[in-house]
Amino acid sequence: MAEGRKLMRSRNQRMIAGVCGGLAEWLGWDVTIVRVSYVVVSVLSAGFPGTLAYIILWFLMPEAPRTRPDL
């Protein structure tokens, strides 16, 4: 984990809302590891708690700022 980095949803590594991509960037991990871990935890917890956690993080995590003005 990098010191002083804010936890934000990713604009580059997103499939739905960028939550897993943002967590991966914040932790310095590969995004695939974070996504697979999320799916495994969600399946083992009967799906609902993992889905609820994702939706909560979607609304609580700010989106990363745009890096290029033309996007």
C-alpha positions as a Markdown table, in Angstrom:
| # | Residue | x | y | z |
|---|---|---|---|---|
| 1 | Met | 0.0 | 0.0 | 0.0 |
| 2 | Ala | 1.5 | 3.3 | -1.0 |
| 3 | Glu | 1.6 | 6.0 | 1.7 |
| 4 | Gly | -0.6 | 9.0 | 1.1 |
| 5 | Arg | -2.6 | 7.4 | -1.8 |
| 6 | Lys | -6.3 | 7.9 | -1.7 |
| 7 | Leu | -8.6 | 5.0 | -2.3 |
| 8 | Met | -10.6 | 5.9 | -5.5 |
| 9 | Arg | -12.5 | 4.0 | -8.1 |
| 10 | Ser | -10.4 | 3.4 | -11.2 |
| 11 | Arg | -11.1 | 4.9 | -14.6 |
| 12 | Asn | -8.6 | 2.6 | -16.4 |
| 13 | Gln | -9.3 | -0.8 | -14.8 |
| 14 | Arg | -13.0 | -0.9 | -14.7 |
| 15 | Met | -15.5 | -3.5 | -15.7 |
| 16 | Ile | -18.6 | -2.2 | -13.8 |
| 17 | Ala | -17.8 | 0.7 | -11.6 |
| 18 | Gly | -14.0 | 0.5 | -11.1 |
| 19 | Val | -14.2 | -0.6 | -7.4 |
| 20 | Cys | -11.9 | -3.7 | -7.8 |
| 21 | Gly | -9.6 | -1.8 | -10.1 |
| 22 | Gly | -9.4 | 1.0 | -7.5 |
| 23 | Leu | -8.6 | -1.4 | -4.7 |
| 24 | Ala | -6.0 | -3.1 | -6.9 |
| 25 | Glu | -4.3 | 0.2 | -7.7 |
| 26 | Trp | -4.4 | 1.3 | -4.0 |
| 27 | Leu | -3.0 | -2.0 | -2.8 |
| 28 | Gly | -0.4 | -2.3 | -5.6 |
| 29 | Trp | -1.8 | -5.6 | -6.7 |
| 30 | Asp | -2.8 | -7.1 | -10.0 |
| 31 | Val | -6.4 | -6.3 | -10.8 |
| 32 | Thr | -7.1 | -9.9 | -11.7 |
| 33 | Ile | -6.2 | -11.1 | -8.3 |
| 34 | Val | -8.5 | -8.6 | -6.6 |
| 35 | Arg | -11.4 | -9.6 | -9.0 |
| 36 | Val | -10.9 | -13.3 | -8.5 |
| 37 | Ser | -10.7 | -12.8 | -4.7 |
| 38 | Tyr | -13.9 | -10.8 | -4.7 |
| 39 | Val | -15.7 | -13.5 | -6.7 |
| 40 | Val | -14.4 | -16.3 | -4.4 |
| 41 | Val | -15.4 | -14.4 | -1.2 |
| 42 | Ser | -18.8 | -13.5 | -2.7 |
| 43 | Val | -19.5 | -17.1 | -3.6 |
| 44 | Leu | -18.4 | -18.4 | -0.3 |
| 45 | Ser | -20.6 | -15.9 | 1.5 |
| 46 | Ala | -23.7 | -16.8 | -0.5 |
| 47 | Gly | -23.3 | -13.9 | -2.9 |
| 48 | Phe | -25.4 | -11.2 | -1.2 |
| 49 | Pro | -22.9 | -9.8 | 1.3 |
| 50 | Gly | -20.3 | -9.4 | -1.4 |
| 51 | Thr | -22.7 | -7.7 | -3.8 |
| 52 | Leu | -23.9 | -5.4 | -1.0 |
| 53 | Ala | -20.3 | -4.5 | -0.1 |
| 54 | Tyr | -19.6 | -3.7 | -3.8 |
| 55 | Ile | -22.6 | -1.5 | -4.1 |
| 56 | Ile | -21.7 | 0.4 | -0.9 |
| 57 | Leu | -18.1 | 0.9 | -2.1 |
| 58 | Trp | -19.4 | 2.1 | -5.4 |
| 59 | Phe | -21.2 | 4.9 | -3.7 |
| 60 | Leu | -18.6 | 5.7 | -1.0 |
| 61 | Met | -15.4 | 5.6 | -3.1 |
| 62 | Pro | -14.8 | 8.8 | -5.2 |
| 63 | Glu | -14.0 | 8.3 | -8.8 |
| 64 | Ala | -10.4 | 9.0 | -9.8 |
| 65 | Pro | -10.0 | 12.3 | -11.7 |
| 66 | Arg | -9.6 | 12.3 | -15.4 |
| 67 | Thr | -6.0 | 12.4 | -16.5 |
| 68 | Arg | -6.6 | 13.8 | -20.0 |
| 69 | Pro | -8.8 | 16.8 | -20.6 |
| 70 | Asp | -10.2 | 15.4 | -23.9 |
| 71 | Leu | -11.9 | 12.4 | -22.3 |
